[in-house]
Amino acid sequence: IGPKFGFLPNPGKTWIITKEDLIPYAIKIFEGTGIKMTSEGQRHLGAALGKPSFRASFMQENVNEWSEEIHILSEIARSEPQAAYAAFVAGYKHKISYCMRTIPGIEDQLKNLDDIVTSEFIPAITNGINCSPHLRKLLSLPPKLGGLGIPIFSDMAKTEYNNSVNLTKHLTCSIIDQEKKIEHDHNNEKTKQEIKSSKQRT
C-alpha cells in the first residue's frame, strides 16, 4: 500500500507508526464500501470501547439519562415507596452494574448519580430520612446483612470491573488466540468463590 498511497516514502528509515497514523490510509483503502473508520471509540453491546475520552463521553450521556430516571423514580417513591424500591433493586441498578463491569475508570462520573440516590431517592422511600455517610454505607449492604441493597456505585465500580476481568480472563485469552473450541475453565468456580468471599469481608 506504500507506493499507492504515499505511505512510508523512505523505506530505509525507521518509522514509529500509531493507529491514528494509519486511519487516513485505511479510509482510502475502504473508500466506497460503507465501512466507517474511527480511532476514537465505538459503542458495543451496551458498553464503550476506545479512548478514555470516548468512554468518558459515553458514560456522561448514560449518567445524565440515569440521573433523570432517578428523579422520576424518586417522585414515584413519594406515593409508592415499596414499588419504587422494588423497581430499583430488582431491575434498575443492574444496568448500571453492567457498565461498571465492562467500562474501566468510571468511578468519578458515578458520584453524581450516587448523590441523587442519597439526597432524593432514599429520603423518598424512607419518609424523609437524610443519610449520614455511615448510614449510607449501612443501607448499601444486602438485606440479609441489615441493609437495603442500594449500592454506592462509585465505591464499587473499580472492584466490579476487576472482578469481571478476572472471571472472563479465560474467554478473553481464547478469543485472542482464536481458539476454535473453548475449554471449560476449572478455576472459574474458585474465582467466583473468592469474589463472593471478598464482597462479604468488605
Short mmCIF file of the C-alpha atoms (twelve columns), coordinates in Angstrom:
data_MODEL
# 
_entry.id   MODEL 
# 
loop_
_atom_site.group_PDB 
_atom_site.id 
_atom_site.type_symbol 
_atom_site.label_atom_id 
_atom_site.label_alt_id 
_atom_site.label_comp_id 
_atom_site.label_asym_id 
_atom_site.label_seq_id 
_atom_site.Cartn_x 
_atom_site.Cartn_y 
_atom_site.Cartn_z 
_atom_site.pdbx_PDB_model_num 
ATOM 1   C CA . ILE A 1   0.000   0.000   0.000  1 
ATOM 2   C CA . GLY A 2   3.019   2.286   0.365  1 
ATOM 3   C CA . PRO A 3   3.535   3.328   -3.281 1 
ATOM 4   C CA . LYS A 4   -0.198  3.652   -3.957 1 
ATOM 5   C CA . PHE A 5   -0.986  5.986   -1.053 1 
ATOM 6   C CA . GLY A 6   2.395   7.577   -0.457 1 
ATOM 7   C CA . PHE A 7   2.918   5.647   2.770  1 
ATOM 8   C CA . LEU A 8   6.471   5.388   4.176  1 
ATOM 9   C CA . PRO A 9   8.201   7.461   1.480  1 
ATOM 10  C CA . ASN A 10  11.658  6.456   2.754  1 
ATOM 11  C CA . PRO A 11  11.666  2.651   3.194  1 
ATOM 12  C CA . GLY A 12  15.195  2.683   4.601  1 
ATOM 13  C CA . LYS A 13  14.207  4.855   7.563  1 
ATOM 14  C CA . THR A 14  12.874  3.578   10.897 1 
ATOM 15  C CA . TRP A 15  9.286   4.731   11.463 1 
ATOM 16  C CA . ILE A 16  7.087   4.701   14.567 1 
ATOM 17  C CA . ILE A 17  3.527   4.207   13.384 1 
ATOM 18  C CA . THR A 18  0.433   4.695   15.533 1 
ATOM 19  C CA . LYS A 19  -3.145  3.634   14.832 1 
ATOM 20  C CA . GLU A 20  -4.027  7.272   14.234 1 
ATOM 21  C CA . ASP A 21  -1.348  7.485   11.527 1 
ATOM 22  C CA . LEU A 22  -2.974  4.603   9.651  1 
ATOM 23  C CA . ILE A 23  -6.532  5.972   9.697  1 
ATOM 24  C CA . PRO A 24  -6.220  8.116   6.505  1 
ATOM 25  C CA . TYR A 25  -4.812  5.168   4.558  1 
ATOM 26  C CA . ALA A 26  -7.439  2.780   5.878  1 
ATOM 27  C CA . ILE A 27  -10.156 5.256   4.831  1 
ATOM 28  C CA . LYS A 28  -8.737  5.313   1.289  1 
ATOM 29  C CA . ILE A 29  -8.487  1.522   1.110  1 
ATOM 30  C CA . PHE A 30  -12.102 1.024   2.200  1 
ATOM 31  C CA . GLU A 31  -13.471 4.019   0.315  1 
ATOM 32  C CA . GLY A 32  -16.879 3.299   -1.181 1 
ATOM 33  C CA . THR A 33  -17.531 0.206   0.954  1 
ATOM 34  C CA . GLY A 34  -19.668 1.934   3.578  1 
ATOM 35  C CA . ILE A 35  -17.248 0.946   6.368  1 
ATOM 36  C CA . LYS A 36  -16.759 3.759   8.876  1 
ATOM 37  C CA . MET A 37  -13.312 4.353   10.361 1 
ATOM 38  C CA . THR A 38  -12.561 5.883   13.744 1 
ATOM 39  C CA . SER A 39  -9.677  5.913   16.193 1 
ATOM 40  C CA . GLU A 40  -11.774 7.420   18.999 1 
ATOM 41  C CA . GLY A 41  -14.003 4.543   20.007 1 
ATOM 42  C CA . GLN A 42  -17.236 2.699   19.378 1 
ATOM 43  C CA . ARG A 43  -20.358 1.700   21.282 1 
ATOM 44  C CA . HIS A 44  -20.537 -2.068  21.557 1 
ATOM 45  C CA . LEU A 45  -23.173 -4.263  23.226 1 
ATOM 46  C CA . GLY A 46  -24.301 -1.511  25.572 1 
ATOM 47  C CA . ALA A 47  -20.779 -0.515  26.599 1 
ATOM 48  C CA . ALA A 48  -17.994 1.550   25.014 1 
ATOM 49  C CA . LEU A 49  -14.629 0.601   23.544 1 
ATOM 50  C CA . GLY A 50  -11.872 3.069   22.725 1 
ATOM 51  C CA . LYS A 51  -10.024 6.057   24.104 1 
ATOM 52  C CA . PRO A 52  -10.664 7.264   27.685 1 
ATOM 53  C CA . SER A 53  -12.191 10.471  26.280 1 
ATOM 54  C CA . PHE A 54  -14.701 8.487   24.217 1 
ATOM 55  C CA . ARG A 55  -15.599 6.253   27.184 1 
ATOM 56  C CA . ALA A 56  -15.999 9.337   29.386 1 
ATOM 57  C CA . SER A 57  -18.351 10.958  26.871 1 
ATOM 58  C CA . PHE A 58  -20.366 7.743   26.570 1 
ATOM 59  C CA . MET A 59  -20.654 7.432   30.345 1 
ATOM 60  C CA . GLN A 60  -21.637 11.071  30.798 1 
ATOM 61  C CA . GLU A 61  -24.567 10.546  28.440 1 
ATOM 62  C CA . ASN A 62  -25.605 7.499   30.463 1 
ATOM 63  C CA . VAL A 63  -25.224 9.227   33.830 1 
ATOM 64  C CA . ASN A 64  -27.314 12.175  32.629 1 
ATOM 65  C CA . GLU A 65  -30.052 9.781   31.496 1 
ATOM 66  C CA . TRP A 66  -29.879 7.696   34.674 1 
ATOM 67  C CA . SER A 67  -29.991 10.817  36.850 1 
ATOM 68  C CA . GLU A 68  -33.184 11.950  35.157 1 
ATOM 69  C CA . GLU A 69  -34.692 8.497   35.648 1 
ATOM 70  C CA . ILE A 70  -33.787 8.560   39.363 1 
ATOM 71  C CA . HIS A 71  -35.505 11.950  39.681 1 
ATOM 72  C CA . ILE A 72  -38.655 10.389  38.215 1 
ATOM 73  C CA . LEU A 73  -38.376 7.243   40.353 1 
ATOM 74  C CA . SER A 74  -37.966 9.425   43.442 1 
ATOM 75  C CA . GLU A 75  -41.192 11.238  42.610 1 
ATOM 76  C CA . ILE A 76  -42.995 7.905   42.268 1 
ATOM 77  C CA . ALA A 77  -41.486 6.756   45.570 1 
ATOM 78  C CA . ARG A 78  -43.214 9.553   47.467 1 
ATOM 79  C CA . SER A 79  -46.560 7.851   46.918 1 
ATOM 80  C CA . GLU A 80  -45.435 4.269   46.152 1 
ATOM 81  C CA . PRO A 81  -42.210 3.690   48.127 1 
ATOM 82  C CA . GLN A 82  -42.307 -0.109  48.097 1 
ATOM 83  C CA . ALA A 83  -42.934 -0.306  44.342 1 
ATOM 84  C CA . ALA A 84  -40.162 2.211   43.610 1 
ATOM 85  C CA . TYR A 85  -37.729 0.380   45.886 1 
ATOM 86  C CA . ALA A 86  -38.549 -2.965  44.252 1 
ATOM 87  C CA . ALA A 87  -38.048 -1.455  40.798 1 
ATOM 88  C CA . PHE A 88  -34.657 -0.070  41.817 1 
ATOM 89  C CA . VAL A 89  -33.150 -3.151  43.458 1 
ATOM 90  C CA . ALA A 90  -34.734 -5.806  41.231 1 
ATOM 91  C CA . GLY A 91  -34.085 -4.177  37.890 1 
ATOM 92  C CA . TYR A 92  -32.836 -0.628  37.650 1 
ATOM 93  C CA . LYS A 93  -29.467 -0.969  39.381 1 
ATOM 94  C CA . HIS A 94  -28.421 -3.894  37.171 1 
ATOM 95  C CA . LYS A 95  -27.993 -1.803  34.032 1 
ATOM 96  C CA . ILE A 96  -25.568 0.378   35.975 1 
ATOM 97  C CA . SER A 97  -23.804 -2.761  37.197 1 
ATOM 98  C CA . TYR A 98  -23.329 -3.801  33.563 1 
ATOM 99  C CA . CYS A 99  -21.458 -0.596  32.740 1 
ATOM 100 C CA . MET A 100 -19.343 -0.925  35.881 1 
ATOM 101 C CA . ARG A 101 -18.288 -4.414  34.791 1 
ATOM 102 C CA . THR A 102 -17.476 -3.502  31.197 1 
ATOM 103 C CA . ILE A 103 -16.037 0.048   31.272 1 
ATOM 104 C CA . PRO A 104 -12.990 0.936   33.400 1 
ATOM 105 C CA . GLY A 105 -12.358 4.239   35.159 1 
ATOM 106 C CA . ILE A 106 -15.935 5.500   35.605 1 
ATOM 107 C CA . GLU A 107 -15.883 5.997   39.380 1 
ATOM 108 C CA . ASP A 108 -15.874 9.802   39.354 1 
ATOM 109 C CA . GLN A 109 -18.753 10.052  36.900 1 
ATOM 110 C CA . LEU A 110 -20.907 7.767   39.042 1 
ATOM 111 C CA . LYS A 111 -20.536 10.047  42.073 1 
ATOM 112 C CA . ASN A 112 -23.171 12.415  40.677 1 
ATOM 113 C CA . LEU A 113 -25.607 9.526   40.401 1 
ATOM 114 C CA . ASP A 114 -24.804 8.438   43.965 1 
ATOM 115 C CA . ASP A 115 -25.516 11.962  45.203 1 
ATOM 116 C CA . ILE A 116 -29.006 11.897  43.661 1 
ATOM 117 C CA . VAL A 117 -29.746 8.438   45.084 1 
ATOM 118 C CA . THR A 118 -28.640 9.630   48.538 1 
ATOM 119 C CA . SER A 119 -30.312 13.022  48.525 1 
ATOM 120 C CA . GLU A 120 -33.562 12.187  46.699 1 
ATOM 121 C CA . PHE A 121 -34.339 8.502   46.273 1 
ATOM 122 C CA . ILE A 122 -33.508 7.227   49.770 1 
ATOM 123 C CA . PRO A 123 -35.419 10.039  51.566 1 
ATOM 124 C CA . ALA A 124 -38.384 9.362   49.260 1 
ATOM 125 C CA . ILE A 125 -38.626 5.664   50.207 1 
ATOM 126 C CA . THR A 126 -37.869 6.224   53.919 1 
ATOM 127 C CA . ASN A 127 -40.330 9.046   54.629 1 
ATOM 128 C CA . GLY A 128 -37.719 11.796  54.618 1 
ATOM 129 C CA . ILE A 129 -34.706 10.244  56.361 1 
ATOM 130 C CA . ASN A 130 -31.486 12.076  55.480 1 
ATOM 131 C CA . CYS A 131 -28.422 9.836   55.196 1 
ATOM 132 C CA . SER A 132 -25.205 10.403  57.053 1 
ATOM 133 C CA . PRO A 133 -22.156 8.784   55.393 1 
ATOM 134 C CA . HIS A 134 -22.282 5.994   57.967 1 
ATOM 135 C CA . LEU A 135 -25.998 5.316   57.403 1 
ATOM 136 C CA . ARG A 136 -25.488 5.420   53.636 1 
ATOM 137 C CA . LYS A 137 -22.870 2.666   53.866 1 
ATOM 138 C CA . LEU A 138 -25.218 0.640   56.051 1 
ATOM 139 C CA . LEU A 139 -28.039 0.951   53.509 1 
ATOM 140 C CA . SER A 140 -25.707 -0.247  50.746 1 
ATOM 141 C CA . LEU A 141 -25.415 -3.656  52.452 1 
ATOM 142 C CA . PRO A 142 -27.644 -6.504  51.221 1 
ATOM 143 C CA . PRO A 143 -30.879 -7.030  53.212 1 
ATOM 144 C CA . LYS A 144 -29.530 -10.234 54.801 1 
ATOM 145 C CA . LEU A 145 -26.818 -8.100  56.423 1 
ATOM 146 C CA . GLY A 146 -29.200 -5.390  57.593 1 
ATOM 147 C CA . GLY A 147 -29.089 -3.009  54.629 1 
ATOM 148 C CA . LEU A 148 -31.395 -2.153  51.755 1 
ATOM 149 C CA . GLY A 149 -29.131 -3.292  48.922 1 
ATOM 150 C CA . ILE A 150 -28.870 0.219   47.442 1 
ATOM 151 C CA . PRO A 151 -25.282 0.329   46.172 1 
ATOM 152 C CA . ILE A 152 -22.833 3.208   46.332 1 
ATOM 153 C CA . PHE A 153 -21.903 2.820   42.689 1 
ATOM 154 C CA . SER A 154 -18.755 4.949   42.722 1 
ATOM 155 C CA . ASP A 155 -17.312 2.896   45.594 1 
ATOM 156 C CA . MET A 156 -17.790 -0.453  43.898 1 
ATOM 157 C CA . ALA A 157 -17.136 0.382   40.212 1 
ATOM 158 C CA . LYS A 158 -13.409 -0.421  40.199 1 
ATOM 159 C CA . THR A 159 -13.881 -3.693  42.073 1 
ATOM 160 C CA . GLU A 160 -16.756 -4.757  39.811 1 
ATOM 161 C CA . TYR A 161 -14.638 -4.128  36.712 1 
ATOM 162 C CA . ASN A 162 -11.647 -6.046  38.096 1 
ATOM 163 C CA . ASN A 163 -13.864 -8.957  39.122 1 
ATOM 164 C CA . SER A 164 -15.368 -9.058  35.635 1 
ATOM 165 C CA . VAL A 165 -11.902 -9.106  34.045 1 
ATOM 166 C CA . ASN A 166 -10.806 -11.966 36.293 1 
ATOM 167 C CA . LEU A 167 -13.944 -14.000 35.629 1 
ATOM 168 C CA . THR A 168 -13.682 -13.650 31.854 1 
ATOM 169 C CA . LYS A 169 -9.894  -13.927 31.525 1 
ATOM 170 C CA . HIS A 170 -10.113 -17.457 30.139 1 
ATOM 171 C CA . LEU A 171 -12.599 -16.387 27.442 1 
ATOM 172 C CA . THR A 172 -10.532 -13.316 26.591 1 
ATOM 173 C CA . CYS A 173 -7.408  -15.410 26.041 1 
ATOM 174 C CA . SER A 174 -9.369  -17.892 23.906 1 
ATOM 175 C CA . ILE A 175 -10.670 -15.076 21.686 1 
ATOM 176 C CA . ILE A 176 -7.223  -13.512 21.298 1 
ATOM 177 C CA . ASP A 177 -5.705  -16.894 20.437 1 
ATOM 178 C CA . GLN A 178 -8.618  -17.600 18.045 1 
ATOM 179 C CA . GLU A 179 -9.267  -20.985 19.603 1 
ATOM 180 C CA . LYS A 180 -11.962 -22.912 17.759 1 
ATOM 181 C CA . LYS A 181 -13.023 -24.787 20.881 1 
ATOM 182 C CA . ILE A 182 -13.273 -23.085 24.252 1 
ATOM 183 C CA . GLU A 183 -12.446 -25.433 27.080 1 
ATOM 184 C CA . HIS A 184 -14.152 -25.214 30.448 1 
ATOM 185 C CA . ASP A 185 -12.202 -23.110 32.935 1 
ATOM 186 C CA . HIS A 186 -11.962 -25.260 36.076 1 
ATOM 187 C CA . ASN A 187 -10.623 -22.299 38.066 1 
ATOM 188 C CA . ASN A 188 -13.717 -20.224 37.351 1 
ATOM 189 C CA . GLU A 189 -15.714 -21.549 40.301 1 
ATOM 190 C CA . LYS A 190 -12.762 -20.877 42.578 1 
ATOM 191 C CA . THR A 191 -12.550 -17.305 41.275 1 
ATOM 192 C CA . LYS A 192 -16.292 -16.817 41.854 1 
ATOM 193 C CA . GLN A 193 -15.960 -18.052 45.424 1 
ATOM 194 C CA . GLU A 194 -13.014 -15.733 46.067 1 
ATOM 195 C CA . ILE A 195 -15.001 -12.778 44.749 1 
ATOM 196 C CA . LYS A 196 -18.002 -13.711 46.900 1 
ATOM 197 C CA . SER A 197 -15.813 -14.030 49.999 1 
ATOM 198 C CA . SER A 198 -14.154 -10.688 49.268 1 
ATOM 199 C CA . LYS A 199 -17.532 -8.959  48.990 1 
ATOM 200 C CA . GLN A 200 -18.644 -10.402 52.314 1 
ATOM 201 C CA . ARG A 201 -15.467 -9.186  54.012 1 
ATOM 202 C CA . THR A 202 -15.924 -5.646  52.716 1 
# 
